[in-house]
Amino acid sequence: MRETVDSLHDALAADMMLHAHNCVRSFGDFHLALSGGSTPMPFYERLMIDPRYRDFPWGRTHLWIVDERRVPFDDERSNFKHINEVFGDHAGIPRAQVHPMLATAPNADDAYQRTLREVLGWRERGQDRLDFVLLGMGSDGHTASLFPNSPALLEEVAPRPPRNAREGPSNDHGLALVRVNAGPNVTPPDRVTMTLRLINASRFIAVLVTGASKRTTIERVQAALASPRVSVADLPILGVDPVGGELRWYLDDEACPRD
């Protein structure tokens, strides 16, 4: 917890930069997955303008998108549009290392999953995972585009039979890294999102939450962790539980529960 958003951004940036340099030294590159929305955008801008972070290894960074609305890139609702406006022309990331979700494509989830496997496949087995994933949390407890009781989330927490076999083995339940999420429990428009399986395989997961509007949800998370009666289907952020990685929450004072 930090008292101000500025000090919170400093802590997150310092951790991200340290992790990035460690990964570049160990593996030769750094795989960073970013979320959209209003909460992280000031942090992204801070990374570009604060001289303390000029040493960030952008030239060795692969930029991934955690989730995307199924809209064109010129739509104001596109996460990639806003992330790319900050990093695309300013960070110095080679264009081949920027990986947008082509969310309007018919098989957008399969295509992004293939790209992830192909790019991460250059690493040795066991290291072929995302290095740093930055998540947010909605007031309903959703993270990425995994909304309460939505299909992509329920497939993670309540296994079902595979999809139609003609769609290919990459769509077998339990193997998916990316899913289309649609239906009445998804805030429109439809989404394409990384699954908990992919997120939880990451080396480091950061959850950035700011503002008094999130305080009640943080209280729900605390209560569920202390006495687990709430399911992941009802409070999706509870499903963020890295396997062999680290989870760290970044909260400002306003988001923290009061005594």
NUDOLUM-827665 format. One line per 4 residues: number of its first residue (from 1); for each residue x, y, z of C-alpha. Coordinates in pm, whole numbers, plus 50000, padded with zeros to 5 digits. Layout:
BEGIN
NUM	X,Y,Z; ...
***
This chain:
BEGIN
1	50000,50000,50000; 50113,50355,49921; 49950,50675,50042; 49940,50841,49701
5	49892,50719,49346; 50227,50876,49248; 50418,50678,49510; 50225,50366,49410
9	50328,50413,49048; 50689,50458,49159; 50680,50126,49345; 50523,49943,49053
13	50763,50096,48801; 51066,50007,49012; 50952,49645,49043; 50871,49619,48673
17	51204,49764,48565; 51403,49540,48798; 51214,49237,48673; 51263,49343,48310
21	51639,49374,48344; 51661,49041,48528; 51468,48867,48251; 51677,49024,47976
25	51994,48907,48150; 51855,48556,48199; 51661,48497,47877; 51755,48774,47635
29	51408,48932,47630; 51116,49043,47847; 50753,48948,47785; 50515,49209,47929
33	50134,49183,47917; 49938,49501,47985; 49575,49570,48068; 49371,49861,47940
37	49129,50090,48119; 49156,50423,48293; 49348,50304,48602; 49681,50205,48441
41	49704,50476,48173; 49866,50740,48401; 50117,50474,48504; 50201,50397,48140
45	50252,50766,48071; 50475,50790,48376; 50701,50519,48235; 50749,50730,47922
49	50812,51072,48079; 50993,51002,48408; 51371,51010,48349; 51423,50744,48617
53	51282,50484,48378; 51475,50574,48064; 51686,50265,48119; 51389,50033,48074
57	51490,49766,47816; 51216,49844,47564; 51426,49720,47274; 51421,49370,47428
61	51056,49385,47535; 50765,49197,47377; 50437,49379,47444; 50121,49169,47483
65	49761,49271,47549; 49578,49102,47839; 49231,49156,47695; 49055,49346,47422
69	48708,49451,47321; 48593,49321,46984; 48613,49663,46819; 48849,49811,46554
73	49174,49971,46669; 49044,50319,46586; 48753,50275,46829; 48792,50469,47157
77	48699,50151,47345; 49002,49962,47211; 49262,49886,47477; 49535,49853,47218
81	49457,50196,47073; 49536,50369,47403; 49829,50146,47500; 49985,50188,47157
85	49943,50566,47169; 50165,50569,47476; 50423,50304,47387; 50402,50242,47013
89	50586,50548,46884; 50773,50647,47200; 50912,50343,47381; 51134,50210,47102
93	50983,49862,47103; 51047,49701,46761; 50717,49672,46575; 50761,49296,46538
97	50762,49275,46919; 50426,49451,46962; 50146,49193,46963; 49794,49339,46940
101	49488,49118,46964; 49308,49119,46629; 48987,49102,46824; 48743,49150,46537
105	48874,48844,46351; 48644,48538,46360; 48901,48319,46541; 49076,48595,46736
109	49136,48379,47043; 49294,48093,46847; 49512,48333,46648; 49647,48508,46959
113	49711,48176,47129; 49912,48057,46827; 50117,48377,46830; 50190,48337,47201
117	50303,47978,47153; 50518,48064,46851; 50694,48363,47008; 50741,48215,47355
121	50844,47886,47197; 51187,48032,47120; 51268,48005,47490; 51375,47678,47644
125	51101,47462,47788; 50993,47577,48133; 51084,47940,48060; 50826,47978,47781
129	50583,48193,47979; 50495,48557,48026; 50734,48743,48253; 50513,49020,48390
133	50135,49061,48372; 49969,49382,48488; 49605,49336,48588; 49334,49562,48720
137	49016,49482,48908; 48663,49602,48844; 48416,49687,49116; 48244,49353,49044
141	48571,49170,49103; 48646,49095,48739; 49001,49100,48608; 49117,49093,48246
145	48780,49039,48073; 48687,48751,48303; 48355,48872,48441; 48158,48695,48715
149	47981,48386,48582; 48089,48460,48224; 48163,48172,47982; 48542,48215,47959
153	48567,48217,48338; 48328,47925,48394; 48529,47713,48150; 48827,47769,48379
157	48658,47687,48708; 48398,47430,48596; 48535,47197,48323; 48309,47106,48035
161	48343,46882,47729; 48562,47013,47442; 48420,47236,47171; 48342,47093,46829
165	48639,46878,46729; 48647,47042,46385; 48771,47363,46552; 49106,47202,46625
169	49290,47063,46923; 49397,47408,47049; 49034,47465,47147; 49005,47156,47369
173	48891,47261,47714; 49172,47300,47961; 49431,47388,47697; 49315,47739,47609
177	49539,48035,47679; 49302,48288,47522; 48923,48287,47493; 48645,48490,47338
181	48412,48598,47618; 48056,48688,47527; 47703,48663,47660; 47475,48834,47912
185	47735,48832,48191; 47994,49017,47981; 47985,49396,47980; 47939,49482,47609
189	48098,49466,47365; 48221,49106,47349; 48582,49049,47455; 48892,48845,47381
193	49087,48768,47697; 49381,48578,47838; 49260,48293,48059; 49351,48224,48419
197	49563,47935,48292; 49788,48172,48099; 49786,48446,48361; 49870,48209,48646
201	50161,48059,48454; 50330,48401,48448; 50650,48477,48634; 50513,48790,48806
205	50155,48918,48835; 50085,49274,48950; 49732,49385,49041; 49693,49763,49035
209	49390,49901,49220; 49329,50266,49305; 49048,50482,49434; 48777,50468,49698
213	48532,50311,49452; 48727,49983,49478; 48739,49975,49858; 48427,49761,49901
217	48558,49506,49651; 48893,49488,49829; 48699,49421,50149; 48518,49136,49973
221	48850,48992,49857; 48996,49013,50208; 48692,48839,50356; 48696,48565,50093
225	49067,48498,50150; 49017,48480,50527; 48711,48254,50507; 48674,48118,50154
229	48299,48101,50097; 48296,48304,49776; 48371,48120,49453; 48596,48234,49170
233	48286,48233,48949; 48137,48507,49169; 48460,48700,49236; 48701,48629,48946
237	49003,48805,49096; 49022,48517,49345; 49128,48295,49055; 49457,48485,49017
241	49690,48242,49192; 50026,48201,49016; 50187,47860,48978; 50559,47903,49039
245	50533,48281,49014; 50476,48584,49235; 50156,48781,49293; 50180,49136,49428
249	49897,49382,49490; 49953,49756,49440; 49693,49959,49631; 49673,50325,49713
253	49538,50449,50046; 49194,50529,49903; 49140,50168,49790; 49238,50017,50127
257	48964,49917,50373; 48915,50136,50681; 48918,49995,51032
***
